[in-house]
Every structure is written in structure tokens, then in C-alpha cells.
Amino acid sequence: MSQWHEATRVAQIGNRSRKTVTLTGAAGGFFILDGAYFAREDLCNHIGSDLSSGRVAGERAVCP
């Protein structure tokens, strides 16, 4: 059975910003872009680093 875990609060992430949260051993990157909420594995597929250490540009999370 799945369980819900509180990862973060919206007020802790600024608009057009990001935050990394680790839950049950897995890191997730949380992003807010103009009121839309996104979450994904915190991994840059290009260089293998944390995507959340990059930046938000336009409508994209940009690799570090």
C-alpha cells in the first residue's frame, strides 16, 4: 500500500525556483513555474548531477 509523505510546503519554494527534498532515500526536485507545480527525480540525465542545483530559465529546469 502506498503512503503519503509531506515533502515540502509551497511557501518554502519561491516562484520560478526549486527545492530538493529526500524522502525514503530518493531525492526529488520540486519546481514552481508561474503557479504550476512540478516534481521529478532530482537527476540531470546529461551529466548525472542534481537537476535542482541548476536554475530555472523560461519554462525549463536547466542543468547545472
VEXNU-478451 format. One record per atom (N, C-alpha, C): residue number from 1; residue in one letter; x, y, z. Coordinates in steps of 0.2 Angstrom, whole numbers, plus 5000, padded with zeros to 4 digits. Layout:
<nodes>
(NUM "a" (X Y Z))
...
</nodes>
This chain:
<nodes>
(1 "m" (5004 4994 5000))
(1 "m" (5000 5000 5000))
(1 "m" (5004 5006 5000))
(2 "s" (5003 5011 4996))
(2 "s" (5006 5017 4996))
(2 "s" (5005 5022 5002))
(3 "q" (5010 5026 5004))
(3 "q" (5009 5031 5009))
(3 "q" (5011 5037 5006))
(4 "w" (5008 5042 5009))
(4 "w" (5009 5049 5008))
(4 "w" (5014 5052 5013))
(5 "h" (5019 5056 5010))
(5 "h" (5024 5059 5014))
(5 "h" (5024 5067 5012))
(6 "e" (5024 5071 5018))
(6 "e" (5024 5078 5016))
(6 "e" (5031 5080 5014))
(7 "a" (5032 5082 5008))
(7 "a" (5039 5083 5006))
(7 "a" (5041 5090 5007))
(8 "t" (5037 5095 5006))
(8 "t" (5038 5102 5007))
(8 "t" (5032 5106 5007))
(9 "r" (5032 5112 5009))
(9 "r" (5026 5117 5008))
(9 "r" (5027 5122 5003))
(10 "v" (5022 5123 4999))
(10 "v" (5023 5128 4994))
(10 "v" (5026 5135 4996))
(11 "a" (5025 5137 5002))
(11 "a" (5028 5143 5004))
(11 "a" (5036 5143 5005))
(12 "q" (5038 5137 5005))
(12 "q" (5045 5136 5005))
(12 "q" (5049 5136 4999))
(13 "i" (5045 5136 4993))
(13 "i" (5048 5137 4986))
(13 "i" (5045 5143 4983))
(14 "g" (5050 5147 4981))
(14 "g" (5048 5153 4978))
(14 "g" (5046 5152 4970))
(15 "n" (5042 5157 4968))
(15 "n" (5040 5156 4961))
(15 "n" (5046 5156 4956))
(16 "r" (5046 5152 4951))
(16 "r" (5052 5151 4946))
(16 "r" (5058 5149 4950))
(17 "s" (5057 5145 4955))
(17 "s" (5063 5142 4959))
(17 "s" (5062 5135 4960))
(18 "r" (5067 5132 4964))
(18 "r" (5067 5125 4965))
(18 "r" (5069 5123 4972))
(19 "k" (5068 5117 4974))
(19 "k" (5070 5114 4980))
(19 "k" (5071 5107 4980))
(20 "t" (5076 5104 4983))
(20 "t" (5077 5097 4984))
(20 "t" (5075 5094 4990))
(21 "v" (5072 5088 4990))
(21 "v" (5069 5085 4996))
(21 "v" (5071 5078 4995))
(22 "t" (5073 5075 5000))
(22 "t" (5075 5067 5000))
(22 "t" (5070 5064 5005))
(23 "l" (5066 5059 5002))
(23 "l" (5061 5055 5005))
(23 "l" (5062 5048 5004))
(24 "t" (5062 5044 5009))
(24 "t" (5063 5037 5009))
(24 "t" (5069 5035 5004))
(25 "g" (5075 5039 5005))
(25 "g" (5081 5038 5002))
(25 "g" (5081 5040 4994))
(26 "a" (5076 5043 4992))
(26 "a" (5076 5046 4985))
(26 "a" (5076 5053 4985))
(27 "a" (5080 5056 4981))
(27 "a" (5080 5064 4980))
(27 "a" (5075 5066 4975))
(28 "g" (5071 5071 4976))
(28 "g" (5066 5074 4971))
(28 "g" (5067 5081 4971))
(29 "g" (5066 5084 4965))
(29 "g" (5067 5091 4964))
(29 "g" (5060 5094 4963))
(30 "f" (5058 5099 4966))
(30 "f" (5052 5102 4966))
(30 "f" (5052 5109 4963))
(31 "f" (5048 5110 4958))
(31 "f" (5049 5117 4955))
(31 "f" (5042 5120 4954))
(32 "i" (5042 5127 4955))
(32 "i" (5036 5131 4954))
(32 "i" (5037 5136 4948))
(33 "l" (5033 5135 4943))
(33 "l" (5034 5140 4937))
(33 "l" (5027 5143 4936))
(34 "d" (5027 5149 4938))
(34 "d" (5021 5153 4937))
(34 "d" (5014 5150 4939))
(35 "g" (5015 5147 4945))
(35 "g" (5009 5144 4948))
(35 "g" (5008 5137 4947))
(36 "a" (5012 5134 4942))
(36 "a" (5011 5127 4941))
(36 "a" (5017 5123 4945))
(37 "y" (5015 5117 4947))
(37 "y" (5019 5114 4952))
(37 "y" (5022 5107 4948))
(38 "f" (5028 5106 4949))
(38 "f" (5031 5100 4946))
(38 "f" (5036 5097 4950))
(39 "a" (5036 5090 4950))
(39 "a" (5041 5086 4954))
(39 "a" (5044 5081 4950))
(40 "r" (5050 5080 4951))
(40 "r" (5053 5074 4947))
(40 "r" (5060 5072 4950))
(41 "e" (5062 5066 4948))
(41 "e" (5068 5064 4951))
(41 "e" (5074 5069 4950))
(42 "d" (5078 5070 4955))
(42 "d" (5082 5076 4955))
(42 "d" (5089 5073 4952))
(43 "l" (5088 5072 4945))
(43 "l" (5094 5070 4942))
(43 "l" (5094 5073 4935))
(44 "c" (5100 5076 4933))
(44 "c" (5101 5078 4926))
(44 "c" (5104 5072 4922))
(45 "n" (5100 5070 4917))
(45 "n" (5102 5065 4913))
(45 "n" (5108 5066 4909))
(46 "h" (5110 5072 4908))
(46 "h" (5116 5074 4904))
(46 "h" (5123 5073 4907))
(47 "i" (5123 5075 4913))
(47 "i" (5130 5075 4917))
(47 "i" (5129 5071 4924))
(48 "g" (5123 5068 4925))
(48 "g" (5122 5064 4931))
(48 "g" (5123 5068 4938))
(49 "s" (5122 5075 4938))
(49 "s" (5122 5078 4944))
(49 "s" (5114 5080 4946))
(50 "d" (5114 5084 4952))
(50 "d" (5107 5086 4954))
(50 "d" (5104 5091 4950))
(51 "l" (5098 5090 4947))
(51 "l" (5095 5094 4942))
(51 "l" (5093 5101 4946))
(52 "s" (5092 5100 4953))
(52 "s" (5090 5106 4957))
(52 "s" (5095 5110 4958))
(53 "s" (5101 5108 4957))
(53 "s" (5107 5113 4958))
(53 "s" (5108 5118 4952))
(54 "g" (5104 5116 4947))
(54 "g" (5104 5121 4941))
(54 "g" (5100 5127 4942))
(55 "r" (5096 5129 4937))
(55 "r" (5092 5135 4938))
(55 "r" (5086 5134 4933))
(56 "v" (5081 5139 4935))
(56 "v" (5075 5139 4931))
(56 "v" (5076 5145 4926))
(57 "a" (5075 5143 4919))
(57 "a" (5075 5148 4914))
(57 "a" (5069 5147 4909))
(58 "g" (5065 5152 4909))
(58 "g" (5059 5152 4905))
(58 "g" (5054 5147 4908))
(59 "e" (5053 5142 4904))
(59 "e" (5048 5136 4907))
(59 "e" (5052 5130 4908))
(60 "r" (5059 5130 4909))
(60 "r" (5063 5124 4909))
(60 "r" (5067 5124 4915))
(61 "a" (5069 5118 4918))
(61 "a" (5074 5117 4923))
(61 "a" (5080 5116 4919))
(62 "v" (5085 5120 4920))
(62 "v" (5091 5120 4916))
(62 "v" (5097 5116 4920))
(63 "c" (5100 5112 4917))
(63 "c" (5106 5108 4920))
(63 "c" (5111 5112 4923))
(64 "p" (5114 5110 4929))
(64 "p" (5119 5114 4932))
(64 "p" (5126 5115 4927))
</nodes>
